[in-house]
Amino acid sequence: MNWYDEANYIRKQAMKNNEFFANSLPMIASENVLSPMCREMLVTDFHGRYAEGTPGHRYYEGCRFFDNVEEKAMELAKKLFNCSYADVRPTAGTTANIGVLKALIKPGETATVLDLANGAHISFGKWGGAGVRGINLISYPFNDEEMNIDVDGAVKLIKKEKPKLALNGRSVFLFPSPIKEIAEAAHDVGAYMVYDAAHVLGLIAGGQFQDPLHEGADVMNGSTHKTLPGPQGGMVLSDHKGDTDEDKSFLRKLSFGIFPGVTSSYHLHHVAAKAIAYAEHLEFGEAYAKQTIKNAQAFGQSLCEQGFNVFGEKLGFTKSHQILLAIGPGKGKEASKKLEDAGIVTNMNTIPGDKDPMNPSGLRLGTPELTRIGMKEKEMEDVAEFYARALLKNDDTKKIKADVKEFRKDFQELHYCFKEGFRGYDFHKLI
Ligand SMILES: Cc1ncc(COP(=O)(O)O)c(C=O)c1O
């Protein structure tokens, strides 16, 4: 066996993957591309280092420069979300969620949640993080028409069940959640409210989506690589000030939940890249979030005009970066495969009424990446036409793929990020 060839095989896959994505329309709602300045951090010496603890209180020496990085990352994160507590150490949104569960609820205690079938994420489900923590989960009632939590039902449920935590997190997130009402009900029964903003973090930071920490949520978790286009990672935020003993203890528990709760080394190169992503979002986030949502709304409208069955038509399709499409009973997988053959990357998704997550009837579509590469409302019409050719008119997928490649030629530059010093940088190249 030639081990060099084996290693090189991996490199070639990465190059082919870069080429594939550079010529496609990437529309998975949870994905994005990294700016050159963030990317640079991923190959720095921070990559191989350890920094357990907090700045100035380390178990390892050699952290003097990283301490500055982590301090700055926390400072920028607090500024970005206008809050008083930021933990930038979680290595993923899932890690942030499990860390917060570790901090705020004990095995056997109850949390109220959204059902997976209604768009929640597995990290707050019994097969994921909540199950790992052994939590008793009770689901909020859901309003299919409005694609949202049934507010009155949720408030009643919280008052009756008196959970320790009222959770709210969504992977299908078309419209804002009724945070104020849920948080009030939670606080009335002595519970905390946790909002998982994994998907919508960048929209919130850009001031274009509901602001959970200022509507009553005690904690907001998120991923740092979705609508907030930083490196893969997570974060925990709160606007609790720690100004009473009880509140100090709350924040100490939150911190302890992340380290030593669910991290050891927390990927220092990613923390450095997160800090840069926060700075980029402070500069460009508002414009980026606005355009991302405008694009999603325009895309929903165009798909509808092409004859697709798009959710939320009466409510303007979406107030986020996502669109949910009903494709036909059990036909989601087939549709997403066909789109991939045509150079459009999406994912199948359950829609209200679906029972089998492996054979769902919908597609979830997102505009964050197309927006990053400079597309606007006009291009959303063109993209909707590619969908119609693939899924409604049964055009040859090879022909569509060639047309998608041609269309994508004008969109090879990354926007909404710092480019000084990176002229000529090609974000599709390996390094
Ligand atoms: C609502 C929600 N929470 C958490 C996660 C997990 O995030 P990560 O992939 O960063 O672990 C996701 C992933 O898409 C999500 O949609």
The ligand as an SDF file (V2000), in Angstrom:
LIG
                    3D

 16 16  0  0  0  0  0  0  0  0999 V2000
  -31.7430   24.4660   15.7060 C   0  0  0  0  0  0  0  0  0  0  0  0
  -30.3920   23.8120   15.6280 C   0  0  0  0  0  0  0  0  0  0  0  0
  -29.6840   23.6610   16.7460 N   0  0  0  0  0  0  0  0  0  0  0  0
  -28.4760   23.0880   16.7490 C   0  0  0  0  0  0  0  0  0  0  0  0
  -27.9140   22.6470   15.5750 C   0  0  0  0  0  0  0  0  0  0  0  0
  -26.5790   21.9750   15.6260 C   0  0  0  0  0  0  0  0  0  0  0  0
  -25.5980   22.8150   15.2530 O   0  0  0  0  0  0  0  0  0  0  0  0
  -24.1240   22.2790   14.9610 P   0  0  0  0  0  0  0  0  0  0  0  0
  -24.1890   21.6450   13.6320 O   0  0  0  0  0  0  0  0  0  0  0  0
  -23.3210   23.5310   15.0280 O   0  0  0  0  0  0  0  0  0  0  0  0
  -23.7920   21.3030   16.0420 O   0  0  0  0  0  0  0  0  0  0  0  0
  -28.5940   22.7840   14.3720 C   0  0  0  0  0  0  0  0  0  0  0  0
  -27.9890   22.3200   13.1090 C   0  0  0  0  0  0  0  0  0  0  0  0
  -28.3520   22.6230   12.0380 O   0  0  0  0  0  0  0  0  0  0  0  0
  -29.8780   23.3760   14.4070 C   0  0  0  0  0  0  0  0  0  0  0  0
  -30.6000   23.4970   13.2930 O   0  0  0  0  0  0  0  0  0  0  0  0
  1  2  1  0
  2  3  1  0
  2 15  2  0
  3  4  2  0
  4  5  1  0
  5  6  1  0
  5 12  2  0
  6  7  1  0
  7  8  1  0
  8  9  2  0
  8 10  1  0
  8 11  1  0
 12 13  1  0
 12 15  1  0
 13 14  2  0
 15 16  1  0
M  END
$$$$
